[in-house]
Amino acid sequence: MSAAAFQVTRAAPDAAQVSGALTFATAAQALVAIDAAAADGCRQVDLAGVSQSDSAGLACVLAVLAKAAERGRPVALRNVPAGMQVLAQVCEVDQLLA
């Protein structure tokens, strides 16, 4: 897996796992993939496998959460990387990740 690669896999019928980089280079594609999983019944997104993230990755995750809420089918995040949590705190959006 290259540094810019990411992958979304179904861990269970209602859960998806994201692995690899969630950065500016991958955020647009990741948004489509993670949102598709959420639209297809995933209620949990596990970010334990995210090796790198930046503000675009954070924006991607927030967009997925917002779209899921608009559909009336909220998604819960699991294992949010420490760096993403810190960035969310700095941007004062950490409460949206809860």
PDB file as gemmi writes it, atoms N, CA and C in Angstrom:
CRYST1    1.000    1.000    1.000  90.00  90.00  90.00 P 1                      
ATOM      1  N   MET A   1       0.850  -1.173   0.000  1.00  0.00           N  
ATOM      2  CA  MET A   1       0.000   0.000   0.000  1.00  0.00           C  
ATOM      3  C   MET A   1       0.892   1.232   0.000  1.00  0.00           C  
ATOM      4  N   SER A   2       0.709   2.126  -0.956  1.00  0.00           N  
ATOM      5  CA  SER A   2       1.528   3.338  -1.005  1.00  0.00           C  
ATOM      6  C   SER A   2       1.069   4.327   0.052  1.00  0.00           C  
ATOM      7  N   ALA A   3       1.881   5.358   0.278  1.00  0.00           N  
ATOM      8  CA  ALA A   3       1.558   6.334   1.313  1.00  0.00           C  
ATOM      9  C   ALA A   3       0.241   7.032   1.046  1.00  0.00           C  
ATOM     10  N   ALA A   4      -0.144   7.173  -0.223  1.00  0.00           N  
ATOM     11  CA  ALA A   4      -1.375   7.884  -0.553  1.00  0.00           C  
ATOM     12  C   ALA A   4      -2.568   6.946  -0.662  1.00  0.00           C  
ATOM     13  N   ALA A   5      -2.367   5.640  -0.449  1.00  0.00           N  
ATOM     14  CA  ALA A   5      -3.443   4.674  -0.611  1.00  0.00           C  
ATOM     15  C   ALA A   5      -4.362   4.658   0.606  1.00  0.00           C  
ATOM     16  N   PHE A   6      -5.589   4.284   0.349  1.00  0.00           N  
ATOM     17  CA  PHE A   6      -6.538   4.058   1.423  1.00  0.00           C  
ATOM     18  C   PHE A   6      -7.415   2.897   0.985  1.00  0.00           C  
ATOM     19  N   GLN A   7      -8.097   2.320   1.949  1.00  0.00           N  
ATOM     20  CA  GLN A   7      -8.988   1.217   1.641  1.00  0.00           C  
ATOM     21  C   GLN A   7     -10.157   1.245   2.603  1.00  0.00           C  
ATOM     22  N   VAL A   8     -11.329   0.947   2.083  1.00  0.00           N  
ATOM     23  CA  VAL A   8     -12.526   0.808   2.898  1.00  0.00           C  
ATOM     24  C   VAL A   8     -13.022  -0.618   2.706  1.00  0.00           C  
ATOM     25  N   THR A   9     -13.126  -1.352   3.796  1.00  0.00           N  
ATOM     26  CA  THR A   9     -13.610  -2.727   3.734  1.00  0.00           C  
ATOM     27  C   THR A   9     -14.769  -2.903   4.706  1.00  0.00           C  
ATOM     28  N   ARG A  10     -15.647  -3.824   4.370  1.00  0.00           N  
ATOM     29  CA  ARG A  10     -16.762  -4.136   5.266  1.00  0.00           C  
ATOM     30  C   ARG A  10     -16.265  -5.119   6.308  1.00  0.00           C  
ATOM     31  N   ALA A  11     -16.314  -4.732   7.555  1.00  0.00           N  
ATOM     32  CA  ALA A  11     -15.896  -5.594   8.655  1.00  0.00           C  
ATOM     33  C   ALA A  11     -17.052  -6.494   9.082  1.00  0.00           C  
ATOM     34  N   ALA A  12     -18.250  -6.024   8.860  1.00  0.00           N  
ATOM     35  CA  ALA A  12     -19.484  -6.723   9.199  1.00  0.00           C  
ATOM     36  C   ALA A  12     -20.574  -6.043   8.372  1.00  0.00           C  
ATOM     37  N   PRO A  13     -21.770  -6.605   8.337  1.00  0.00           N  
ATOM     38  CA  PRO A  13     -22.832  -5.969   7.537  1.00  0.00           C  
ATOM     39  C   PRO A  13     -23.088  -4.504   7.916  1.00  0.00           C  
ATOM     40  N   ASP A  14     -22.861  -4.176   9.197  1.00  0.00           N  
ATOM     41  CA  ASP A  14     -23.142  -2.809   9.633  1.00  0.00           C  
ATOM     42  C   ASP A  14     -21.892  -2.030  10.023  1.00  0.00           C  
ATOM     43  N   ALA A  15     -20.719  -2.490   9.600  1.00  0.00           N  
ATOM     44  CA  ALA A  15     -19.476  -1.816   9.991  1.00  0.00           C  
ATOM     45  C   ALA A  15     -18.470  -1.808   8.841  1.00  0.00           C  
ATOM     46  N   ALA A  16     -17.743  -0.694   8.750  1.00  0.00           N  
ATOM     47  CA  ALA A  16     -16.687  -0.555   7.741  1.00  0.00           C  
ATOM     48  C   ALA A  16     -15.394  -0.190   8.446  1.00  0.00           C  
ATOM     49  N   GLN A  17     -14.285  -0.636   7.865  1.00  0.00           N  
ATOM     50  CA  GLN A  17     -12.967  -0.288   8.368  1.00  0.00           C  
ATOM     51  C   GLN A  17     -12.247   0.527   7.312  1.00  0.00           C  
ATOM     52  N   VAL A  18     -11.632   1.617   7.750  1.00  0.00           N  
ATOM     53  CA  VAL A  18     -10.855   2.472   6.861  1.00  0.00           C  
ATOM     54  C   VAL A  18      -9.393   2.275   7.233  1.00  0.00           C  
ATOM     55  N   SER A  19      -8.551   2.064   6.218  1.00  0.00           N  
ATOM     56  CA  SER A  19      -7.125   1.905   6.486  1.00  0.00           C  
ATOM     57  C   SER A  19      -6.321   2.687   5.458  1.00  0.00           C  
ATOM     58  N   GLY A  20      -5.096   3.008   5.844  1.00  0.00           N  
ATOM     59  CA  GLY A  20      -4.210   3.769   4.981  1.00  0.00           C  
ATOM     60  C   GLY A  20      -4.292   5.257   5.266  1.00  0.00           C  
ATOM     61  N   ALA A  21      -3.894   6.035   4.276  1.00  0.00           N  
ATOM     62  CA  ALA A  21      -3.856   7.490   4.420  1.00  0.00           C  
ATOM     63  C   ALA A  21      -5.211   8.107   4.135  1.00  0.00           C  
ATOM     64  N   LEU A  22      -5.599   9.025   4.983  1.00  0.00           N  
ATOM     65  CA  LEU A  22      -6.829   9.798   4.797  1.00  0.00           C  
ATOM     66  C   LEU A  22      -6.387  11.261   4.763  1.00  0.00           C  
ATOM     67  N   THR A  23      -5.920  11.672   3.581  1.00  0.00           N  
ATOM     68  CA  THR A  23      -5.273  12.968   3.404  1.00  0.00           C  
ATOM     69  C   THR A  23      -5.843  13.689   2.189  1.00  0.00           C  
ATOM     70  N   PHE A  24      -5.281  14.848   1.910  1.00  0.00           N  
ATOM     71  CA  PHE A  24      -5.713  15.623   0.746  1.00  0.00           C  
ATOM     72  C   PHE A  24      -5.685  14.775  -0.523  1.00  0.00           C  
ATOM     73  N   ALA A  25      -4.697  13.913  -0.647  1.00  0.00           N  
ATOM     74  CA  ALA A  25      -4.545  13.089  -1.847  1.00  0.00           C  
ATOM     75  C   ALA A  25      -5.636  12.034  -1.992  1.00  0.00           C  
ATOM     76  N   THR A  26      -6.234  11.622  -0.887  1.00  0.00           N  
ATOM     77  CA  THR A  26      -7.219  10.535  -0.929  1.00  0.00           C  
ATOM     78  C   THR A  26      -8.620  10.927  -0.479  1.00  0.00           C  
ATOM     79  N   ALA A  27      -8.774  12.113   0.082  1.00  0.00           N  
ATOM     80  CA  ALA A  27     -10.030  12.477   0.742  1.00  0.00           C  
ATOM     81  C   ALA A  27     -11.249  12.424  -0.171  1.00  0.00           C  
ATOM     82  N   ALA A  28     -11.137  12.883  -1.397  1.00  0.00           N  
ATOM     83  CA  ALA A  28     -12.307  12.889  -2.290  1.00  0.00           C  
ATOM     84  C   ALA A  28     -12.760  11.465  -2.592  1.00  0.00           C  
ATOM     85  N   GLN A  29     -11.825  10.587  -2.901  1.00  0.00           N  
ATOM     86  CA  GLN A  29     -12.169   9.189  -3.171  1.00  0.00           C  
ATOM     87  C   GLN A  29     -12.653   8.497  -1.901  1.00  0.00           C  
ATOM     88  N   ALA A  30     -12.031   8.807  -0.784  1.00  0.00           N  
ATOM     89  CA  ALA A  30     -12.438   8.210   0.484  1.00  0.00           C  
ATOM     90  C   ALA A  30     -13.847   8.637   0.857  1.00  0.00           C  
ATOM     91  N   LEU A  31     -14.168   9.889   0.613  1.00  0.00           N  
ATOM     92  CA  LEU A  31     -15.519  10.382   0.903  1.00  0.00           C  
ATOM     93  C   LEU A  31     -16.553   9.560   0.150  1.00  0.00           C  
ATOM     94  N   VAL A  32     -16.323   9.333  -1.123  1.00  0.00           N  
ATOM     95  CA  VAL A  32     -17.258   8.549  -1.940  1.00  0.00           C  
ATOM     96  C   VAL A  32     -17.371   7.129  -1.380  1.00  0.00           C  
ATOM     97  N   ALA A  33     -16.237   6.500  -1.083  1.00  0.00           N  
ATOM     98  CA  ALA A  33     -16.238   5.109  -0.624  1.00  0.00           C  
ATOM     99  C   ALA A  33     -16.862   4.949   0.757  1.00  0.00           C  
ATOM    100  N   ILE A  34     -16.505   5.810   1.686  1.00  0.00           N  
ATOM    101  CA  ILE A  34     -17.040   5.701   3.043  1.00  0.00           C  
ATOM    102  C   ILE A  34     -18.526   6.053   3.049  1.00  0.00           C  
ATOM    103  N   ASP A  35     -18.909   7.080   2.298  1.00  0.00           N  
ATOM    104  CA  ASP A  35     -20.320   7.448   2.230  1.00  0.00           C  
ATOM    105  C   ASP A  35     -21.148   6.342   1.586  1.00  0.00           C  
ATOM    106  N   ALA A  36     -20.603   5.680   0.572  1.00  0.00           N  
ATOM    107  CA  ALA A  36     -21.317   4.563  -0.057  1.00  0.00           C  
ATOM    108  C   ALA A  36     -21.553   3.449   0.957  1.00  0.00           C  
ATOM    109  N   ALA A  37     -20.546   3.160   1.774  1.00  0.00           N  
ATOM    110  CA  ALA A  37     -20.712   2.143   2.808  1.00  0.00           C  
ATOM    111  C   ALA A  37     -21.784   2.558   3.811  1.00  0.00           C  
ATOM    112  N   ALA A  38     -21.768   3.826   4.196  1.00  0.00           N  
ATOM    113  CA  ALA A  38     -22.781   4.325   5.138  1.00  0.00           C  
ATOM    114  C   ALA A  38     -24.181   4.262   4.529  1.00  0.00           C  
ATOM    115  N   ALA A  39     -24.296   4.615   3.267  1.00  0.00           N  
ATOM    116  CA  ALA A  39     -25.591   4.566   2.594  1.00  0.00           C  
ATOM    117  C   ALA A  39     -26.076   3.126   2.432  1.00  0.00           C  
ATOM    118  N   ASP A  40     -25.133   2.184   2.427  1.00  0.00           N  
ATOM    119  CA  ASP A  40     -25.457   0.773   2.240  1.00  0.00           C  
ATOM    120  C   ASP A  40     -25.641   0.038   3.563  1.00  0.00           C  
ATOM    121  N   GLY A  41     -25.784   0.756   4.644  1.00  0.00           N  
ATOM    122  CA  GLY A  41     -26.117   0.119   5.915  1.00  0.00           C  
ATOM    123  C   GLY A  41     -25.066   0.131   6.993  1.00  0.00           C  
ATOM    124  N   CYS A  42     -23.876   0.627   6.714  1.00  0.00           N  
ATOM    125  CA  CYS A  42     -22.858   0.698   7.767  1.00  0.00           C  
ATOM    126  C   CYS A  42     -23.268   1.743   8.801  1.00  0.00           C  
ATOM    127  N   ARG A  43     -23.259   1.345  10.040  1.00  0.00           N  
ATOM    128  CA  ARG A  43     -23.585   2.262  11.129  1.00  0.00           C  
ATOM    129  C   ARG A  43     -22.366   2.585  11.966  1.00  0.00           C  
ATOM    130  N   GLN A  44     -21.253   1.892  11.698  1.00  0.00           N  
ATOM    131  CA  GLN A  44     -20.010   2.139  12.410  1.00  0.00           C  
ATOM    132  C   GLN A  44     -18.871   2.208  11.407  1.00  0.00           C  
ATOM    133  N   VAL A  45     -17.998   3.184  11.607  1.00  0.00           N  
ATOM    134  CA  VAL A  45     -16.804   3.312  10.779  1.00  0.00           C  
ATOM    135  C   VAL A  45     -15.605   3.279  11.716  1.00  0.00           C  
ATOM    136  N   ASP A  46     -14.778   2.272  11.540  1.00  0.00           N  
ATOM    137  CA  ASP A  46     -13.596   2.084  12.371  1.00  0.00           C  
ATOM    138  C   ASP A  46     -12.388   2.687  11.663  1.00  0.00           C  
ATOM    139  N   LEU A  47     -11.762   3.647  12.316  1.00  0.00           N  
ATOM    140  CA  LEU A  47     -10.616   4.354  11.735  1.00  0.00           C  
ATOM    141  C   LEU A  47      -9.283   3.874  12.303  1.00  0.00           C  
ATOM    142  N   ALA A  48      -9.268   2.726  12.966  1.00  0.00           N  
ATOM    143  CA  ALA A  48      -8.040   2.231  13.598  1.00  0.00           C  
ATOM    144  C   ALA A  48      -6.911   2.033  12.595  1.00  0.00           C  
ATOM    145  N   GLY A  49      -7.226   1.712  11.362  1.00  0.00           N  
ATOM    146  CA  GLY A  49      -6.204   1.460  10.363  1.00  0.00           C  
ATOM    147  C   GLY A  49      -5.702   2.682   9.636  1.00  0.00           C  
ATOM    148  N   VAL A  50      -6.192   3.868  10.002  1.00  0.00           N  
ATOM    149  CA  VAL A  50      -5.747   5.094   9.336  1.00  0.00           C  
ATOM    150  C   VAL A  50      -4.328   5.403   9.797  1.00  0.00           C  
ATOM    151  N   SER A  51      -3.411   5.406   8.840  1.00  0.00           N  
ATOM    152  CA  SER A  51      -1.998   5.596   9.155  1.00  0.00           C  
ATOM    153  C   SER A  51      -1.571   7.056   9.124  1.00  0.00           C  
ATOM    154  N   GLN A  52      -2.331   7.879   8.423  1.00  0.00           N  
ATOM    155  CA  GLN A  52      -1.996   9.301   8.271  1.00  0.00           C  
ATOM    156  C   GLN A  52      -3.286  10.046   7.987  1.00  0.00           C  
ATOM    157  N   SER A  53      -3.430  11.220   8.583  1.00  0.00           N  
ATOM    158  CA  SER A  53      -4.596  12.045   8.290  1.00  0.00           C  
ATOM    159  C   SER A  53      -4.202  13.514   8.369  1.00  0.00           C  
ATOM    160  N   ASP A  54      -4.980  14.337   7.693  1.00  0.00           N  
ATOM    161  CA  ASP A  54      -4.765  15.779   7.721  1.00  0.00           C  
ATOM    162  C   ASP A  54      -6.129  16.450   7.727  1.00  0.00           C  
ATOM    163  N   SER A  55      -6.158  17.754   7.499  1.00  0.00           N  
ATOM    164  CA  SER A  55      -7.425  18.487   7.562  1.00  0.00           C  
ATOM    165  C   SER A  55      -8.418  18.010   6.512  1.00  0.00           C  
ATOM    166  N   ALA A  56      -7.939  17.573   5.353  1.00  0.00           N  
ATOM    167  CA  ALA A  56      -8.841  17.057   4.324  1.00  0.00           C  
ATOM    168  C   ALA A  56      -9.449  15.733   4.774  1.00  0.00           C  
ATOM    169  N   GLY A  57      -8.668  14.915   5.453  1.00  0.00           N  
ATOM    170  CA  GLY A  57      -9.196  13.667   5.999  1.00  0.00           C  
ATOM    171  C   GLY A  57     -10.246  13.921   7.058  1.00  0.00           C  
ATOM    172  N   LEU A  58      -9.984  14.895   7.914  1.00  0.00           N  
ATOM    173  CA  LEU A  58     -10.973  15.283   8.923  1.00  0.00           C  
ATOM    174  C   LEU A  58     -12.246  15.782   8.245  1.00  0.00           C  
ATOM    175  N   ALA A  59     -12.110  16.617   7.235  1.00  0.00           N  
ATOM    176  CA  ALA A  59     -13.279  17.127   6.508  1.00  0.00           C  
ATOM    177  C   ALA A  59     -14.065  15.987   5.865  1.00  0.00           C  
ATOM    178  N   CYS A  60     -13.370  14.998   5.344  1.00  0.00           N  
ATOM    179  CA  CYS A  60     -14.008  13.821   4.751  1.00  0.00           C  
ATOM    180  C   CYS A  60     -14.863  13.109   5.789  1.00  0.00           C  
ATOM    181  N   VAL A  61     -14.302  12.846   6.942  1.00  0.00           N  
ATOM    182  CA  VAL A  61     -15.025  12.147   8.005  1.00  0.00           C  
ATOM    183  C   VAL A  61     -16.235  12.968   8.455  1.00  0.00           C  
ATOM    184  N   LEU A  62     -16.061  14.263   8.614  1.00  0.00           N  
ATOM    185  CA  LEU A  62     -17.183  15.116   9.025  1.00  0.00           C  
ATOM    186  C   LEU A  62     -18.277  15.138   7.967  1.00  0.00           C  
ATOM    187  N   ALA A  63     -17.896  15.129   6.699  1.00  0.00           N  
ATOM    188  CA  ALA A  63     -18.882  15.111   5.621  1.00  0.00           C  
ATOM    189  C   ALA A  63     -19.680  13.814   5.625  1.00  0.00           C  
ATOM    190  N   VAL A  64     -19.002  12.692   5.867  1.00  0.00           N  
ATOM    191  CA  VAL A  64     -19.701  11.404   5.960  1.00  0.00           C  
ATOM    192  C   VAL A  64     -20.712  11.437   7.098  1.00  0.00           C  
ATOM    193  N   LEU A  65     -20.297  11.947   8.246  1.00  0.00           N  
ATOM    194  CA  LEU A  65     -21.206  12.030   9.386  1.00  0.00           C  
ATOM    195  C   LEU A  65     -22.413  12.915   9.075  1.00  0.00           C  
ATOM    196  N   ALA A  66     -22.175  14.038   8.412  1.00  0.00           N  
ATOM    197  CA  ALA A  66     -23.266  14.959   8.071  1.00  0.00           C  
ATOM    198  C   ALA A  66     -24.242  14.330   7.082  1.00  0.00           C  
ATOM    199  N   LYS A  67     -23.709  13.666   6.059  1.00  0.00           N  
ATOM    200  CA  LYS A  67     -24.586  13.025   5.063  1.00  0.00           C  
ATOM    201  C   LYS A  67     -25.408  11.912   5.694  1.00  0.00           C  
ATOM    202  N   ALA A  68     -24.790  11.139   6.567  1.00  0.00           N  
ATOM    203  CA  ALA A  68     -25.509  10.060   7.245  1.00  0.00           C  
ATOM    204  C   ALA A  68     -26.629  10.628   8.112  1.00  0.00           C  
ATOM    205  N   ALA A  69     -26.346  11.710   8.811  1.00  0.00           N  
ATOM    206  CA  ALA A  69     -27.371  12.343   9.641  1.00  0.00           C  
ATOM    207  C   ALA A  69     -28.509  12.880   8.784  1.00  0.00           C  
ATOM    208  N   GLU A  70     -28.187  13.460   7.630  1.00  0.00           N  
ATOM    209  CA  GLU A  70     -29.226  13.947   6.717  1.00  0.00           C  
ATOM    210  C   GLU A  70     -30.127  12.819   6.244  1.00  0.00           C  
ATOM    211  N   ARG A  71     -29.554  11.630   6.064  1.00  0.00           N  
ATOM    212  CA  ARG A  71     -30.343  10.472   5.646  1.00  0.00           C  
ATOM    213  C   ARG A  71     -31.155   9.896   6.799  1.00  0.00           C  
ATOM    214  N   GLY A  72     -30.916  10.393   8.012  1.00  0.00           N  
ATOM    215  CA  GLY A  72     -31.594   9.861   9.179  1.00  0.00           C  
ATOM    216  C   GLY A  72     -31.022   8.528   9.641  1.00  0.00           C  
ATOM    217  N   ARG A  73     -29.791   8.236   9.246  1.00  0.00           N  
ATOM    218  CA  ARG A  73     -29.124   6.990   9.602  1.00  0.00           C  
ATOM    219  C   ARG A  73     -27.715   7.306  10.093  1.00  0.00           C  
ATOM    220  N   PRO A  74     -27.609   7.843  11.311  1.00  0.00           N  
ATOM    221  CA  PRO A  74     -26.300   8.283  11.811  1.00  0.00           C  
ATOM    222  C   PRO A  74     -25.270   7.155  11.860  1.00  0.00           C  
ATOM    223  N   VAL A  75     -24.030   7.567  11.747  1.00  0.00           N  
ATOM    224  CA  VAL A  75     -22.879   6.666  11.769  1.00  0.00           C  
ATOM    225  C   VAL A  75     -22.046   6.997  12.994  1.00  0.00           C  
ATOM    226  N   ALA A  76     -21.572   5.973  13.680  1.00  0.00           N  
ATOM    227  CA  ALA A  76     -20.688   6.151  14.829  1.00  0.00           C  
ATOM    228  C   ALA A  76     -19.250   5.881  14.388  1.00  0.00           C  
ATOM    229  N   LEU A  77     -18.337   6.691  14.888  1.00  0.00           N  
ATOM    230  CA  LEU A  77     -16.913   6.495  14.614  1.00  0.00           C  
ATOM    231  C   LEU A  77     -16.288   5.685  15.730  1.00  0.00           C  
ATOM    232  N   ARG A  78     -15.348   4.844  15.364  1.00  0.00           N  
ATOM    233  CA  ARG A  78     -14.590   4.062  16.327  1.00  0.00           C  
ATOM    234  C   ARG A  78     -13.106   4.295  16.064  1.00  0.00           C  
ATOM    235  N   ASN A  79     -12.332   4.322  17.121  1.00  0.00           N  
ATOM    236  CA  ASN A  79     -10.868   4.383  17.019  1.00  0.00           C  
ATOM    237  C   ASN A  79     -10.369   5.553  16.166  1.00  0.00           C  
ATOM    238  N   VAL A  80     -10.878   6.732  16.461  1.00  0.00           N  
ATOM    239  CA  VAL A  80     -10.422   7.934  15.752  1.00  0.00           C  
ATOM    240  C   VAL A  80      -8.949   8.159  16.107  1.00  0.00           C  
ATOM    241  N   PRO A  81      -8.080   8.286  15.100  1.00  0.00           N  
ATOM    242  CA  PRO A  81      -6.652   8.475  15.385  1.00  0.00           C  
ATOM    243  C   PRO A  81      -6.393   9.722  16.234  1.00  0.00           C  
ATOM    244  N   ALA A  82      -5.386   9.626  17.078  1.00  0.00           N  
ATOM    245  CA  ALA A  82      -5.062  10.730  17.983  1.00  0.00           C  
ATOM    246  C   ALA A  82      -4.803  12.026  17.223  1.00  0.00           C  
ATOM    247  N   GLY A  83      -4.093  11.953  16.103  1.00  0.00           N  
ATOM    248  CA  GLY A  83      -3.805  13.157  15.328  1.00  0.00           C  
ATOM    249  C   GLY A  83      -5.062  13.815  14.800  1.00  0.00           C  
ATOM    250  N   MET A  84      -6.030  13.009  14.382  1.00  0.00           N  
ATOM    251  CA  MET A  84      -7.297  13.553  13.892  1.00  0.00           C  
ATOM    252  C   MET A  84      -8.075  14.183  15.048  1.00  0.00           C  
ATOM    253  N   GLN A  85      -8.018  13.563  16.216  1.00  0.00           N  
ATOM    254  CA  GLN A  85      -8.692  14.126  17.383  1.00  0.00           C  
ATOM    255  C   GLN A  85      -8.104  15.482  17.758  1.00  0.00           C  
ATOM    256  N   VAL A  86      -6.775  15.577  17.734  1.00  0.00           N  
ATOM    257  CA  VAL A  86      -6.102  16.845  18.061  1.00  0.00           C  
ATOM    258  C   VAL A  86      -6.477  17.914  17.055  1.00  0.00           C  
ATOM    259  N   LEU A  87      -6.450  17.572  15.772  1.00  0.00           N  
ATOM    260  CA  LEU A  87      -6.824  18.528  14.736  1.00  0.00           C  
ATOM    261  C   LEU A  87      -8.268  18.980  14.911  1.00  0.00           C  
ATOM    262  N   ALA A  88      -9.142  18.059  15.247  1.00  0.00           N  
ATOM    263  CA  ALA A  88     -10.552  18.413  15.482  1.00  0.00           C  
ATOM    264  C   ALA A  88     -10.686  19.366  16.668  1.00  0.00           C  
ATOM    265  N   GLN A  89      -9.880  19.157  17.707  1.00  0.00           N  
ATOM    266  CA  GLN A  89      -9.912  20.057  18.860  1.00  0.00           C  
ATOM    267  C   GLN A  89      -9.437  21.451  18.473  1.00  0.00           C  
ATOM    268  N   VAL A  90      -8.349  21.520  17.718  1.00  0.00           N  
ATOM    269  CA  VAL A  90      -7.810  22.805  17.277  1.00  0.00           C  
ATOM    270  C   VAL A  90      -8.842  23.550  16.434  1.00  0.00           C  
ATOM    271  N   CYS A  91      -9.551  22.818  15.599  1.00  0.00           N  
ATOM    272  CA  CYS A  91     -10.567  23.411  14.713  1.00  0.00           C  
ATOM    273  C   CYS A  91     -11.913  23.599  15.413  1.00  0.00           C  
ATOM    274  N   GLU A  92     -11.972  23.171  16.682  1.00  0.00           N  
ATOM    275  CA  GLU A  92     -13.181  23.278  17.500  1.00  0.00           C  
ATOM    276  C   GLU A  92     -14.373  22.535  16.895  1.00  0.00           C  
ATOM    277  N   VAL A  93     -14.079  21.343  16.346  1.00  0.00           N  
ATOM    278  CA  VAL A  93     -15.140  20.485  15.817  1.00  0.00           C  
ATOM    279  C   VAL A  93     -15.091  19.097  16.471  1.00  0.00           C  
ATOM    280  N   ASP A  94     -14.318  18.966  17.529  1.00  0.00           N  
ATOM    281  CA  ASP A  94     -14.149  17.660  18.173  1.00  0.00           C  
ATOM    282  C   ASP A  94     -15.468  17.084  18.660  1.00  0.00           C  
ATOM    283  N   GLN A  95     -16.423  17.918  19.048  1.00  0.00           N  
ATOM    284  CA  GLN A  95     -17.713  17.412  19.501  1.00  0.00           C  
ATOM    285  C   GLN A  95     -18.474  16.720  18.377  1.00  0.00           C  
ATOM    286  N   LEU A  96     -18.154  17.027  17.135  1.00  0.00           N  
ATOM    287  CA  LEU A  96     -18.818  16.391  16.004  1.00  0.00           C  
ATOM    288  C   LEU A  96     -18.327  14.965  15.770  1.00  0.00           C  
ATOM    289  N   LEU A  97     -17.156  14.636  16.295  1.00  0.00           N  
ATOM    290  CA  LEU A  97     -16.619  13.284  16.149  1.00  0.00           C  
ATOM    291  C   LEU A  97     -17.162  12.325  17.195  1.00  0.00           C  
ATOM    292  N   ALA A  98     -17.779  12.853  18.226  1.00  0.00           N  
ATOM    293  CA  ALA A  98     -18.272  12.016  19.324  1.00  0.00           C  
ATOM    294  C   ALA A  98     -19.459  11.168  18.919  1.00  0.00           C  
TER     295      ALA A  98                                                      
END                                                                             
